[in-house]
């Protein structure tokens, strides 16, 4: 069961999300928060698997909450308005595992919760475009030398694929993919797949 916490300053939004998510057999909403500070408190109290986090909230905004949540095991999916496109990069660098907009299809939101819980990184297409537009030309060569296969693996990581899915796509053993992923993380100097995916998007490798 995936335990979800919803943080949004609009009660109607929270109720709508809760109603839909609670219909899923593998998801349960364990709590709600009306501002960023309360979200941080609830994460510490409830230790949810996934936090759905709005960015524009009183007391402490979403980016501030993300910074305070650094080091926790809770995966954070930013769920905000389309007007917040400029916050994609800062949110991902602050530790978000996903960035979606509130007009997302409900079924896509459910899939996102499952994907992020499974260790994948997920960006709405508009969010990925926003990151690319602020990261410079996408054909700028990456400063870190990767082999062709490692670049393929990195691109698939950025696409939100799991190791098993990458193995199927490249027709190699999952153990081989794990080795490639480890090499990619080491060469990029990052600690996890989220940071690797962010690197790929910023350098046009996704």
Beta strands, then each sheet from edge to edge (+ up, - down):
strand 1: 2-7
strand 2: 27-33
strand 3: 50-53
strand 4: 75-80
strand 5: 98-101
strand 6: 122-123
sheet 1: 2+ 1+ 3+ 4+ 5+ 6+
end
